[in-house]
Amino acid sequence: MTEWIGTANQSYSPYAIEELRRIIDGVTFSQLAAGEVFLMNSPLEREETLQAVHQREPIFLRHIQAVDRTVEITGDAEDMEQLSTVVRSASQQFAGKRTAVHIRRAHGTAFIHSASETKAVIDAVLAEVGAEPVVQQPETIIAIYAAASTLYIGFGSPQDMLSDWPGGAVRFQREEGQVSRAKFKLLEAERAFGLHYEQFRRALDVGAAPGGWTSLLLERGLRVTAVDPAELHPSIVDHPALTYLKRNASEIKLKPGSFDLFVCDMSWSPMLMSRLVLDLEAALAEEATAIITIKLMHRKPMQTIREVIVKLESVFELKKAKQLFHNREEITLYLQKK
Ligand SMILES: C[S@@+](CC[C@H](N)C(=O)[O-])C[C@H]1O[C@@H](n2cnc3c(N)ncnc32)[C@H](O)[C@@H]1O
């Protein structure tokens, strides 16, 4: 029997729970933060639970951490001492390793210390036990979730936790003159799916306006054909590597086999989007990579996703489906043309 904390995007935890129920027999759940963070009791051991989660990674599970230790919060300085003792007593797990400390505080927690204050104290303990406190590219993570009256502490690798960001909340720096926030979705997809956009040559971006995704692909040196009846941002519209088709995607004709990357962020009815994607399929080269968002329009996201995947699988192999942190009422598919 092992205990875990799971996290999904706001209001999507019921779907993450539904998926986990399907992959682990006999799991039970209780809520920690409404619609978002939950406690999971797995009848399996740690490694078996992780294996189950990784084999069929739930679309809506953004982050998972084991609960290795708990500390009852007293609401005074003693909590920090207890936390330090817990980390010190597990020191053999961190010695010589790049170790990050991730702290999340639930709304209304009795834990009085801020995340940065807590991190500073734990980092000092880590240095004392011969670990290397880091922020980026950790080998191991100490994840601390401060709930109402309990600190849940878990140790694991970024792979175990499905993310190297606290709670899977990936943050990117907003740039001066950034065309749209949507750019973050494509950046996060690149990390989540282990892609390197600069390795592609020609991209087709359908539903491209105002042009966040197109601007990212242009920055990476790709030639981009952007399709959208709406206006592209003036800062990219004259880019020499851009072809802008200011039209509905159903009206365009493209040369067969010309694109090795297809991206589509139409926020449109999932079924119409799938049909449109299949109509454009001939324009993609064999084994072309596709990144597509699916808008979750009604109350049955799992069914919508299944239907879209079944349709797209006539032409594509599904590599991964994930609700990314930057996805709102949608998920992102990573596919490869067969
Ligand atoms: C969420 S926005 C895309 C944002 C874009 N990824 C970015 O980074 O700026 C959705 C876009 O899809 C476009 N769209 C919807 N249906 C379309 C269609 N049938 N053909 C082409 N574009 C379409 C809309 O005009 C809208 O600009």
PDBQT file of the ligand as one rigid body, heavy atoms in Angstrom, charges set to zero:
ROOT
HETATM    1  C1  LIG A 401      -6.766  29.770 -30.508  1.00  0.00    +0.000 C 
HETATM    2  S1  LIG A 401      -6.539  30.633 -32.009  1.00  0.00    +0.000 S 
HETATM    3  C2  LIG A 401      -4.949  30.097 -32.490  1.00  0.00    +0.000 C 
HETATM    4  C3  LIG A 401      -3.834  30.744 -31.729  1.00  0.00    +0.000 C 
HETATM    5  C4  LIG A 401      -2.486  30.471 -32.361  1.00  0.00    +0.000 C 
HETATM    6  N1  LIG A 401      -2.064  29.081 -32.149  1.00  0.00    +0.000 N 
HETATM    7  C5  LIG A 401      -1.383  31.385 -31.810  1.00  0.00    +0.000 C 
HETATM    8  O1  LIG A 401      -0.391  30.866 -31.332  1.00  0.00    +0.000 OA
HETATM    9  O2  LIG A 401      -1.524  32.601 -31.898  1.00  0.00    +0.000 OA
HETATM   10  C6  LIG A 401      -7.614  29.783 -33.098  1.00  0.00    +0.000 C 
HETATM   11  C7  LIG A 401      -7.583  30.272 -34.528  1.00  0.00    +0.000 C 
HETATM   12  O3  LIG A 401      -8.166  29.278 -35.365  1.00  0.00    +0.000 OA
HETATM   13  C8  LIG A 401      -8.747  29.928 -36.475  1.00  0.00    +0.000 C 
HETATM   14  N2  LIG A 401      -9.661  29.026 -37.170  1.00  0.00    +0.000 N 
HETATM   15  C9  LIG A 401     -10.826  28.480 -36.721  1.00  0.00    +0.000 A 
HETATM   16  N3  LIG A 401     -11.375  27.727 -37.683  1.00  0.00    +0.000 NA
HETATM   17  C10 LIG A 401     -10.546  27.770 -38.759  1.00  0.00    +0.000 A 
HETATM   18  C11 LIG A 401     -10.577  27.202 -40.076  1.00  0.00    +0.000 A 
HETATM   19  N4  LIG A 401     -11.581  26.432 -40.466  1.00  0.00    +0.000 N 
HETATM   20  N5  LIG A 401      -9.544  27.461 -40.916  1.00  0.00    +0.000 NA
HETATM   21  C12 LIG A 401      -8.519  28.238 -40.532  1.00  0.00    +0.000 A 
HETATM   22  N6  LIG A 401      -8.438  28.814 -39.309  1.00  0.00    +0.000 NA
HETATM   23  C13 LIG A 401      -9.453  28.591 -38.443  1.00  0.00    +0.000 A 
HETATM   24  C14 LIG A 401      -9.413  31.146 -35.844  1.00  0.00    +0.000 C 
HETATM   25  O4  LIG A 401      -9.621  32.166 -36.830  1.00  0.00    +0.000 OA
HETATM   26  C15 LIG A 401      -8.405  31.553 -34.779  1.00  0.00    +0.000 C 
HETATM   27  O5  LIG A 401      -7.553  32.581 -35.234  1.00  0.00    +0.000 OA
ENDROOT
TORSDOF 0
